């Protein structure tokens, strides 16, 4: 049963009501020795307290969408089918253009309207199997645009978080749709893949042989699926990537490491050092932590990558990290650091969407 679905929410509410009514109805009717009466009454009180905590958790999770299932919450979900060493390009000697087309079936997502749809993608290169949410801009079904391809922005949530977090928590589609209709923001296809792939650990969007090929999941398999199923191009200049918190680090790293796949990245309250995320799998190895620091990722590129980066946040929550990258960036890499207020939360990031997607509209090109 989904942790965010209506049936589960109703069940929790029902249990909470029972937990409140039960003591009122039977408190004075409990019989037996004093120790038994005390024990039963204590259990009723504990039951009421536990259900109260659970209903608050479920309500918050339903609004923010940190966990989609029991597997997400308990870290028992199985999303990695294989994790071979795919080499520095993350392709394992394969050529994406020669692979068979990936045709997917999509279903509506409860509570998000018909324009947000979900599919289960079996990543043939990454060895990751997980859900991907896709939102199509209002122009996509307009007859005037029937022959037009659209640019894409890949959306990466923080940890914990699911693909639905961008739509349920940040309400990205609700904020951006009127701006796309008015022409203030380019009509982007929005794609949000599963990011929690190995228990509750943060993969850092890295390929870790034997554990997970998260980089190839985001930058190869998901991109191919979108191109094969929608009017989109695989040209890097038509792709951007955005993330918040741990997802912000991922977004910036994917763009820096793969200028042949992305032309721009938006990082909301991100960081350069993966060790700033307590659940980071990369930071568990001191050498990987250093090599995956965004400053070192940028320096390690054969040539300055032709990507544009927007990094925003409070002074100690993304802004100074952005300034550090800006200080070492060389053309054609462009880094914009923006200091903002509002805290490390979904509401703050949602408020930045008009500005950041307005910026993306100028750097990510329509096919």
DRENSE-679015 format. One record per residue (C-alpha): residue number from 1; x, y, z. Coordinates in steps of 0.5 Angstrom, whole numbers. Example, Ala and Ser with C-alpha at 12.3 -4.5 7.8 and 13.67 -1.06 7.14 Angstrom:
k;xx;yy;zz
1;25;-9;16
2;27;-2;14
This chain:
k;xx;yy;zz
1;0;0;0
2;3;7;-2
3;5;11;4
4;2;17;0
5;-5;14;-2
6;-12;16;0
7;-13;9;3
8;-7;9;7
9;-9;16;10
10;-16;14;11
11;-14;8;15
12;-9;12;19
13;-14;17;21
14;-19;11;23
15;-14;8;27
16;-13;15;31
17;-20;16;32
18;-21;9;35
19;-15;11;39
20;-18;17;42
21;-25;14;43
22;-23;7;46
23;-20;10;53
24;-26;14;53
25;-31;9;52
26;-28;3;57
27;-23;7;62
28;-28;6;68
29;-30;-1;65
30;-23;-4;66
31;-23;-10;71
32;-18;-15;74
33;-13;-14;79
34;-10;-7;79
35;-3;-9;76
36;-8;-11;70
37;-12;-5;70
38;-6;0;70
39;-3;-4;64
40;-9;-4;60
41;-10;3;61
42;-2;5;60
43;-3;1;53
44;-9;5;51
45;-5;11;52
46;1;9;48
47;-4;7;43
48;-7;14;42
49;0;17;43
50;3;13;37
51;-3;14;32
52;-2;21;34
53;5;21;32
54;4;17;26
55;-2;21;23
56;3;27;23
57;8;24;20
58;3;21;14
59;0;28;13
60;7;31;12
61;9;26;8
62;3;26;4
63;4;34;3
64;12;33;2
65;12;26;-1
66;19;24;2
67;17;17;2
68;13;13;-3
69;13;6;0
70;14;2;6
71;21;0;2
72;23;7;1
73;22;9;9
74;25;2;11
75;30;2;6
76;28;-5;3
77;26;-3;-4
78;30;-6;-9
79;32;-2;-15
80;38;-4;-18
81;38;-11;-22
82;46;-10;-24
83;52;-5;-23
84;57;-7;-27
85;63;-3;-28
86;61;2;-34
87;67;6;-35
88;69;13;-35
89;63;15;-40
90;58;11;-36
91;56;7;-43
92;60;0;-42
93;62;0;-49
94;55;1;-51
95;52;6;-56
96;46;9;-54
97;44;11;-61
98;45;3;-63
99;40;1;-58
100;33;-1;-59
101;28;4;-58
102;25;4;-51
103;17;4;-51
104;14;6;-45
105;6;5;-42
106;5;11;-38
107;-1;12;-32
108;-4;18;-29
109;-1;20;-22
110;-6;20;-16
111;-7;28;-14
112;-3;31;-19
113;-8;31;-25
114;-8;28;-32
115;-1;32;-35
116;3;28;-30
117;4;21;-32
118;9;16;-29
119;12;10;-32
120;17;4;-29
121;23;4;-33
122;28;-2;-34
123;35;2;-35
124;38;-3;-40
125;45;1;-39
126;45;3;-32
127;42;-4;-29
128;37;1;-25
129;29;-1;-25
130;25;5;-22
131;19;10;-23
132;20;16;-28
133;15;22;-27
134;14;26;-34
135;10;33;-34
136;8;35;-41
137;8;43;-42
138;1;46;-45
139;3;47;-52
140;5;40;-53
141;-2;38;-55
142;-3;44;-58
143;-5;43;-66
144;0;49;-67
145;6;45;-64
146;4;38;-67
147;11;38;-71
148;15;41;-65
149;20;38;-61
150;21;41;-54
151;27;42;-49
152;27;38;-43
153;29;39;-36
154;31;33;-31
155;29;34;-24
156;32;31;-18
157;29;31;-11
158;33;31;-5
159;34;25;0
160;29;23;3
161;25;25;-3
162;21;22;-9
163;20;24;-17
164;13;26;-14
165;17;31;-9
166;18;36;-15
167;10;36;-16
168;7;35;-10
169;12;39;-5
170;15;44;-10
171;9;44;-14
172;13;45;-20
173;8;44;-25
174;3;49;-22
175;8;54;-21
176;11;54;-29
177;5;52;-33
178;2;59;-33
179;9;62;-34
180;9;57;-40
181;3;60;-43
182;4;67;-42
183;11;66;-45
184;15;68;-39
185;18;61;-39
186;20;56;-45
187;15;50;-45
188;19;45;-42
189;18;37;-41
190;19;36;-34
191;22;29;-32
192;23;27;-25
193;26;20;-24
194;27;16;-18
195;33;18;-14
196;33;13;-8
197;36;7;-11
198;40;4;-5
199;36;4;1
200;36;11;4
201;43;12;2
202;45;18;-3
203;48;16;-9
204;51;22;-11
205;49;21;-18
206;55;17;-18
207;57;10;-22
208;59;6;-16
209;61;-1;-19
210;58;-7;-15
211;53;-2;-12
212;49;2;-17
213;50;6;-23
214;46;12;-21
215;50;17;-26
216;48;12;-32
217;41;12;-30
218;40;19;-30
219;44;21;-36
220;43;15;-40
221;37;11;-39
222;32;16;-37
223;34;21;-43
224;34;16;-48
225;27;14;-45
226;24;21;-46
227;27;22;-53
228;24;15;-55
229;17;17;-52
230;16;24;-53
231;18;30;-58
232;25;31;-55
233;32;31;-58
234;38;28;-55
235;42;34;-56
236;46;37;-50
237;43;44;-52
238;36;42;-51
239;37;39;-44
240;38;42;-37
241;38;39;-30
242;35;42;-24
243;35;39;-16
244;35;41;-9
245;39;40;-3
246;42;33;-5
247;39;33;-12
248;42;40;-13
249;49;37;-12
250;47;32;-17
251;44;37;-22
252;51;41;-22
253;55;34;-22
254;51;31;-28
255;52;38;-32
256;59;39;-31
257;61;31;-32
258;57;31;-38
259;57;37;-43
260;55;32;-48
261;48;31;-45
262;46;37;-41
263;48;45;-43
264;45;47;-36
265;44;46;-29
266;40;49;-23
267;43;48;-16
268;38;50;-10
269;41;50;-4
270;47;45;-6
271;54;44;-4
272;61;42;-7
273;63;37;-2
274;59;30;-2
275;61;29;5
276;56;35;7
277;50;29;6
278;50;25;12
279;47;19;8
280;52;20;2
281;55;13;-1
282;61;17;-4
283;63;20;2
284;64;13;6
285;71;13;1
286;76;18;3
287;78;18;-4
288;72;18;-8
289;69;24;-3
290;75;28;-6
291;75;26;-13
292;67;27;-13
293;68;34;-10
294;65;39;-15
295;71;43;-15
296;75;37;-17
297;70;35;-22
298;70;41;-26
299;78;41;-25
300;78;34;-28
301;75;35;-34
302;79;35;-40
303;77;42;-42
304;72;47;-39
305;65;44;-40
306;61;48;-44
307;55;49;-39
308;52;54;-35
309;51;53;-28
310;46;57;-23
311;47;56;-16
312;43;59;-11
313;42;59;-3
314;43;62;4
315;50;64;5
316;52;57;8
317;47;53;4
318;49;54;-3
319;51;61;-4
320;59;60;-2
321;59;53;-5
322;57;57;-12
323;62;62;-11
324;68;57;-10
325;66;54;-17
326;65;61;-20
327;72;63;-18
328;75;57;-21
329;71;56;-27
330;74;58;-34
331;70;60;-41
332;66;57;-44
333;63;55;-37
334;59;60;-34
335;57;60;-26
336;52;64;-23
337;51;65;-16
338;45;68;-12
339;44;69;-5
340;37;68;-3
341;33;68;4
342;28;63;6
343;31;57;9
344;33;50;7
345;26;48;5
346;21;46;-1
347;17;53;0
348;23;57;-1
349;26;52;-7
350;19;53;-10
351;19;61;-10
352;25;60;-14
353;22;57;-20
354;20;63;-24
355;27;66;-23
356;31;60;-25
357;27;57;-30
358;27;64;-33
359;34;63;-33
360;34;56;-36
361;29;59;-42
362;35;63;-44
363;41;58;-44
364;37;51;-46
365;35;52;-53
366;29;49;-56
367;31;43;-61
